[in-house]
């Protein structure tokens, strides 16, 4: 990777981080190109070089969120790798339960962006479809893999929307129950 690529990548990351801060602290309605440029300490022209529109910026944020999620998921999968069916789902469970609070906040803020432009939801649908394909290709019965994936996704949504997410020992117990489902499915399958 040459110096220009590193600079461009770091400048994009700086802009996306600034946009995330605005989304987290002020909400989607306050996310303007001018506000992001000011928060990032770049000119509006510099921001437009990387993100020519607000929609491109939000898509960039979505893609970065998914990329970061996938990187952490891959790390969990590497640690999980037993060569047994359910490895991917167990990594998905552990990774989702370990999401940092700022990512949950950003997820909630990006949901507000969907209200502004529902077409943005299509990008998220594509990623969830890919994760679903990975879940059902994980060696467990497709029905059980889907149940587990939906339970994990429901937990994630409860967390970032504040819909009575389980806390403390109950939270840990829910994660363990999900993990057991992937292990008992191996014995049954």
C-alpha positions as CSV (number, residue, x, y, z in Angstrom):
1,X,0.0,0.0,0.0
2,X,1.5,3.3,-1.0
3,X,1.6,6.5,1.1
4,X,-1.3,8.1,-0.9
5,X,-3.5,5.1,-0.3
6,X,-2.8,5.1,3.4
7,X,-3.5,8.9,3.6
8,X,-6.7,8.5,1.6
9,X,-7.8,5.5,3.8
10,X,-7.0,7.4,7.0
11,X,-8.8,10.5,5.8
12,X,-11.9,8.4,4.9
13,X,-11.8,6.8,8.3
14,X,-11.4,10.3,9.9
15,X,-14.5,11.5,8.1
16,X,-16.5,8.4,8.9
17,X,-15.5,8.7,12.5
18,X,-16.6,12.3,12.6
19,X,-19.9,11.4,10.9
20,X,-20.4,8.6,13.5
21,X,-19.8,11.0,16.4
22,X,-22.5,13.4,15.0
23,X,-24.9,10.5,14.5
24,X,-24.3,9.2,18.0
25,X,-24.5,12.6,19.8
26,X,-26.9,14.6,17.7
27,X,-28.8,12.2,15.5
28,X,-29.4,11.7,11.8
29,X,-31.2,15.0,11.3
30,X,-28.0,16.9,12.3
31,X,-25.8,14.9,9.9
32,X,-24.9,17.4,7.2
33,X,-21.8,17.5,5.0
34,X,-20.9,20.8,6.5
35,X,-21.2,19.5,10.1
36,X,-19.1,16.4,9.2
37,X,-16.4,18.4,7.5
38,X,-16.2,20.7,10.5
39,X,-16.1,17.8,13.0
40,X,-13.4,16.0,10.9
41,X,-11.4,19.2,10.5
42,X,-11.4,18.9,6.7
43,X,-12.7,21.2,4.0
44,X,-16.1,20.5,2.5
45,X,-14.2,19.9,-0.8
46,X,-12.0,17.3,1.0
47,X,-15.1,15.6,2.3
48,X,-16.8,15.7,-1.1
49,X,-13.7,14.1,-2.7
50,X,-14.4,11.0,-0.6
51,X,-18.2,11.2,-0.2
52,X,-19.9,13.2,-3.0
53,X,-23.2,13.3,-1.2
54,X,-24.9,12.7,2.1
55,X,-26.2,9.4,0.8
56,X,-22.6,8.3,-0.1
57,X,-21.5,9.3,3.4
58,X,-24.2,7.2,5.1
59,X,-23.5,4.3,2.8
60,X,-19.8,4.7,3.7
61,X,-20.8,4.6,7.4
62,X,-22.9,1.5,6.8
63,X,-20.1,-0.2,4.9
64,X,-17.5,0.7,7.5
65,X,-19.8,-0.6,10.3
66,X,-20.3,-3.9,8.4
67,X,-16.5,-4.1,7.5
68,X,-15.6,-3.6,11.2
69,X,-18.2,-6.2,12.2
70,X,-16.9,-8.7,9.7
71,X,-13.3,-8.2,10.8
72,X,-14.2,-8.9,14.4
73,X,-16.4,-11.8,13.3
74,X,-13.4,-13.3,11.4
75,X,-11.2,-12.9,14.5
76,X,-13.9,-14.7,16.6
77,X,-14.2,-17.4,13.9
78,X,-10.4,-18.0,13.9
79,X,-10.5,-18.3,17.7
80,X,-13.6,-20.6,17.5
81,X,-12.4,-22.8,14.7
82,X,-12.9,-26.4,15.9
83,X,-13.7,-27.8,12.5
84,X,-17.1,-28.7,13.8
85,X,-20.5,-27.7,12.4
86,X,-21.7,-24.5,14.1
87,X,-18.3,-22.7,14.3
88,X,-19.5,-19.7,12.2
89,X,-22.7,-19.4,14.3
90,X,-20.8,-19.6,17.6
91,X,-18.5,-16.9,16.4
92,X,-21.5,-14.8,15.3
93,X,-23.1,-15.2,18.8
94,X,-19.9,-14.3,20.7
95,X,-19.1,-11.4,18.4
96,X,-22.6,-10.0,18.7
97,X,-22.5,-10.2,22.5
98,X,-19.1,-8.5,22.5
99,X,-20.1,-5.5,20.4
100,X,-18.7,-2.2,21.8
101,X,-21.3,0.3,23.0
102,X,-20.3,2.9,20.4
103,X,-21.1,0.4,17.6
104,X,-24.5,-0.2,19.2
105,X,-25.1,3.5,19.3
106,X,-24.1,3.9,15.7
107,X,-26.4,1.1,14.7
108,X,-29.3,3.0,16.4
109,X,-28.3,6.2,14.7
110,X,-28.1,4.6,11.3
111,X,-31.6,3.3,11.8
112,X,-32.7,7.0,11.9
113,X,-31.0,7.4,8.6
114,X,-33.2,4.7,7.1
115,X,-36.2,6.9,8.1
116,X,-34.7,9.7,6.1
117,X,-33.9,7.5,3.1
118,X,-35.5,4.0,3.1
119,X,-33.5,3.0,0.1
120,X,-30.4,2.8,2.3
121,X,-31.9,-0.2,4.0
122,X,-31.2,-2.2,0.9
123,X,-27.4,-2.2,1.7
124,X,-28.1,-3.7,5.1
125,X,-30.4,-6.3,3.6
126,X,-27.6,-7.5,1.4
127,X,-25.3,-8.0,4.3
128,X,-27.8,-9.8,6.4
129,X,-28.6,-12.1,3.4
130,X,-24.9,-12.9,3.2
131,X,-24.7,-13.6,6.9
132,X,-27.8,-15.8,6.6
133,X,-26.2,-17.8,3.8
134,X,-23.1,-18.3,6.0
135,X,-25.3,-19.4,8.9
136,X,-27.1,-22.1,6.9
137,X,-23.9,-23.3,5.3
138,X,-22.4,-23.8,8.8
139,X,-23.1,-27.5,8.9
140,X,-26.1,-27.4,11.2
141,X,-29.7,-28.2,10.1
142,X,-30.8,-25.1,8.1
143,X,-33.9,-24.6,10.4
144,X,-31.8,-24.6,13.6
145,X,-29.1,-22.3,12.0
146,X,-31.9,-19.9,11.0
147,X,-33.5,-19.9,14.5
148,X,-30.1,-19.2,16.1
149,X,-29.3,-16.4,13.7
150,X,-32.7,-14.8,14.2
151,X,-32.2,-15.0,18.0
152,X,-28.8,-13.4,17.7
153,X,-30.1,-10.7,15.4
154,X,-33.1,-10.1,17.8
155,X,-30.6,-9.7,20.7
156,X,-28.6,-7.2,18.7
157,X,-31.8,-5.2,17.9
158,X,-33.0,-5.3,21.5
159,X,-29.6,-4.0,22.6
160,X,-29.3,-1.0,20.3
161,X,-33.0,0.0,20.4
162,X,-33.2,-0.5,24.2
163,X,-36.0,-3.0,23.9
164,X,-35.6,-4.6,27.4
165,X,-32.3,-6.3,26.5
166,X,-31.2,-8.9,29.0
167,X,-28.6,-7.7,31.5
168,X,-26.1,-9.3,33.9
169,X,-26.4,-13.0,34.6
170,X,-29.5,-13.3,32.3
171,X,-27.5,-11.8,29.4
172,X,-24.8,-14.4,30.0
173,X,-27.3,-17.2,30.3
174,X,-29.0,-16.2,27.0
175,X,-25.6,-16.3,25.2
176,X,-24.9,-19.7,26.7
177,X,-28.3,-21.0,25.7
178,X,-27.7,-19.9,22.1
179,X,-24.3,-21.5,22.1
180,X,-25.9,-24.8,23.4
181,X,-28.4,-24.7,20.6
182,X,-25.5,-24.9,18.1
183,X,-23.9,-27.7,20.0
184,X,-27.0,-29.8,20.6
185,X,-27.9,-29.4,16.9
186,X,-24.6,-31.1,16.0
187,X,-25.4,-34.1,18.2
188,X,-28.9,-34.3,16.8
189,X,-27.9,-33.7,13.2
